[in-house]
Amino acid sequence: MHAYVYKSQRKTETYIYLARRDDFEAVPESVRAPLAPLSFVLSVELTPERRLAHVDAQQVRAALSERGFFLQLPPSPAQVLAALIQRDDG
């Protein structure tokens, strides 16, 4: 499955993954408007082996199949702390 990733210019570390390039019709206006403008950043093949930096690729694939989009929000402070601790332990 292919995904097209767009970055919010208004909200840091916030991305929308689309099943079809430039097809924002699947994204509700209530989600899209606070994030606009959005800029294209990446086209990626979401194979079962694919690892993404901050989200589970399987969750992205499921959302794209069901809704046509996936919203990636910034990590919470607890998630950032857990990642730092894990990095120091590894």
TIZATOR-61559 format. One record per residue (C-alpha): residue number from 1; x negated, z negated, y negated. Coordinates in pm, 1 decimal, padded with zeros to 6 digits. Example, Ala and Ser with C-alpha at 12.3 -4.5 7.8 and 13.67 -1.06 7.14 Angstrom:
<sites>
site i=1, X=-01230.0, Z=-00780.0, Y=00450.0;
site i=2, X=-01367.0, Z=-00714.0, Y=00106.0;
</sites>
This chain:
<sites>
site i=1, X=00000.0, Z=00000.0, Y=00000.0;
site i=2, X=-00123.2, Z=00088.4, Y=-00346.0;
site i=3, X=-00088.3, Z=-00131.1, Y=-00656.6;
site i=4, X=-00135.4, Z=-00058.3, Y=-01023.7;
site i=5, X=-00246.5, Z=-00356.1, Y=-01230.5;
site i=6, X=-00169.5, Z=-00412.1, Y=-01598.3;
site i=7, X=-00307.3, Z=-00688.3, Y=-01818.1;
site i=8, X=-00104.0, Z=-00862.9, Y=-02084.8;
site i=9, X=-00260.0, Z=-00829.8, Y=-02427.9;
site i=10, X=-00060.9, Z=-01132.7, Y=-02544.9;
site i=11, X=-00104.0, Z=-01383.2, Y=-02257.4;
site i=12, X=-00455.4, Z=-01442.0, Y=-02124.3;
site i=13, X=-00516.4, Z=-01406.6, Y=-01751.3;
site i=14, X=-00165.0, Z=-01268.8, Y=-01696.3;
site i=15, X=-00121.7, Z=-00948.8, Y=-01496.5;
site i=16, X=00162.7, Z=-00736.4, Y=-01363.8;
site i=17, X=00112.0, Z=-00540.9, Y=-01041.6;
site i=18, X=00338.0, Z=-00237.1, Y=-00999.2;
site i=19, X=00422.9, Z=-00038.0, Y=-00689.3;
site i=20, X=00427.6, Z=00283.9, Y=-00897.7;
site i=21, X=00201.2, Z=00358.6, Y=-01190.6;
site i=22, X=00364.4, Z=00310.0, Y=-01531.0;
site i=23, X=00702.9, Z=00231.6, Y=-01368.1;
site i=24, X=00803.3, Z=-00076.0, Y=-01565.5;
site i=25, X=01173.3, Z=-00025.1, Y=-01485.7;
site i=26, X=01135.8, Z=-00269.7, Y=-01194.5;
site i=27, X=01017.7, Z=-00545.6, Y=-01430.6;
site i=28, X=01301.6, Z=-00728.1, Y=-01608.0;
site i=29, X=01287.8, Z=-00710.0, Y=-01986.2;
site i=30, X=01281.9, Z=-01091.6, Y=-01997.9;
site i=31, X=00950.0, Z=-01082.6, Y=-01807.9;
site i=32, X=00798.7, Z=-00776.7, Y=-01972.5;
site i=33, X=00875.1, Z=-00845.8, Y=-02340.6;
site i=34, X=00673.1, Z=-01170.4, Y=-02382.1;
site i=35, X=00370.6, Z=-01004.0, Y=-02217.5;
site i=36, X=00372.2, Z=-00674.4, Y=-02409.2;
site i=37, X=00167.1, Z=-00487.2, Y=-02487.7;
site i=38, X=00035.1, Z=-00424.6, Y=-02137.1;
site i=39, X=-00276.4, Z=-00218.5, Y=-02066.7;
site i=40, X=-00370.1, Z=-00051.8, Y=-01739.2;
site i=41, X=-00678.3, Z=-00209.3, Y=-01580.9;
site i=42, X=-00694.9, Z=-00121.7, Y=-01211.3;
site i=43, X=-00561.7, Z=00085.9, Y=-00925.0;
site i=44, X=-00616.6, Z=-00086.8, Y=-00591.6;
site i=45, X=-00532.1, Z=-00028.4, Y=-00226.6;
site i=46, X=-00381.3, Z=-00348.2, Y=-00083.6;
site i=47, X=-00489.2, Z=-00326.9, Y=00278.6;
site i=48, X=-00447.0, Z=-00631.1, Y=00506.5;
site i=49, X=-00823.0, Z=-00691.8, Y=00473.5;
site i=50, X=-00819.8, Z=-00674.1, Y=00093.1;
site i=51, X=-00904.2, Z=-00996.9, Y=-00085.7;
site i=52, X=-00804.1, Z=-01048.8, Y=-00446.0;
site i=53, X=-00968.3, Z=-01293.2, Y=-00684.8;
site i=54, X=-00679.9, Z=-01524.9, Y=-00772.1;
site i=55, X=-00379.8, Z=-01425.7, Y=-00561.4;
site i=56, X=-00299.1, Z=-01363.7, Y=-00197.6;
site i=57, X=-00284.6, Z=-00988.6, Y=-00133.3;
site i=58, X=-00008.4, Z=-01042.3, Y=00124.8;
site i=59, X=00210.0, Z=-01206.9, Y=-00141.2;
site i=60, X=00145.5, Z=-00914.5, Y=-00375.2;
site i=61, X=00236.1, Z=-00661.2, Y=-00103.9;
site i=62, X=00556.9, Z=-00850.3, Y=-00021.2;
site i=63, X=00662.7, Z=-00869.1, Y=-00387.2;
site i=64, X=00588.3, Z=-00501.0, Y=-00443.0;
site i=65, X=00798.2, Z=-00407.5, Y=-00139.8;
site i=66, X=01088.7, Z=-00634.1, Y=-00235.9;
site i=67, X=01094.7, Z=-00612.9, Y=-00617.8;
site i=68, X=00855.2, Z=-00334.4, Y=-00717.3;
site i=69, X=00633.4, Z=-00572.8, Y=-00915.2;
site i=70, X=00427.5, Z=-00891.7, Y=-00889.0;
site i=71, X=00350.6, Z=-01125.5, Y=-01178.6;
site i=72, X=00013.2, Z=-01300.4, Y=-01169.8;
site i=73, X=-00002.0, Z=-01600.5, Y=-01402.6;
site i=74, X=-00316.1, Z=-01786.8, Y=-01510.9;
site i=75, X=-00437.1, Z=-02056.3, Y=-01272.6;
site i=76, X=-00328.3, Z=-02410.9, Y=-01349.5;
site i=77, X=-00592.4, Z=-02669.3, Y=-01446.9;
site i=78, X=-00555.4, Z=-02823.0, Y=-01098.2;
site i=79, X=-00628.3, Z=-02485.5, Y=-00935.7;
site i=80, X=-00935.4, Z=-02433.9, Y=-01155.8;
site i=81, X=-01064.6, Z=-02780.5, Y=-01069.2;
site i=82, X=-01005.0, Z=-02725.8, Y=-00695.2;
site i=83, X=-01191.9, Z=-02393.6, Y=-00710.0;
site i=84, X=-01487.6, Z=-02557.3, Y=-00887.1;
site i=85, X=-01502.1, Z=-02838.6, Y=-00632.6;
site i=86, X=-01480.6, Z=-02592.4, Y=-00343.7;
site i=87, X=-01757.2, Z=-02378.5, Y=-00496.4;
site i=88, X=-01985.6, Z=-02682.4, Y=-00532.5;
site i=89, X=-01917.3, Z=-02788.8, Y=-00171.7;
site i=90, X=-01977.3, Z=-02439.7, Y=-00030.3;
</sites>
